[in-house]
């Protein structure tokens, strides 16, 4: 079954929102946005937009920096006063997010079926290591890959090519699992 040409040998997982439940982060961010939880999707898309801008301009700031700056921008655009320091503090729950209830059983089944599991995240390496340790899922993964290694955010094609190379397989032997685009 493992030699099935249609079956990927490596399954990459996005981390935030896919494996980890963002609820504690959303609560923290809502507080600094003065209860405006409706602004969280705007914050998330703004953060992703600026990560793409960084990649397109061949610049690099880690996702934590971009996320905090995006939070300050969203707040300012909605007449909410928020310092960069307060934005960074509000993002601290990101390091201790719980897994979604179905994650551990699913990862266990995939490992038992012979898949190699790897994380591929836009978050910094230290952050993903802390997240996996705190969530108790490190044991399921062969590698925790951060785009910080190549300073190019997903979804740029070179990021996926680099990740496949890190795992020693062709891109056609990989599958990417993500809860969002």
Order of alpha helices (4+ residues) and beta strands (2+ residues): beta-alpha-alpha-alpha-alpha-alpha-beta-alpha-beta-alpha-beta
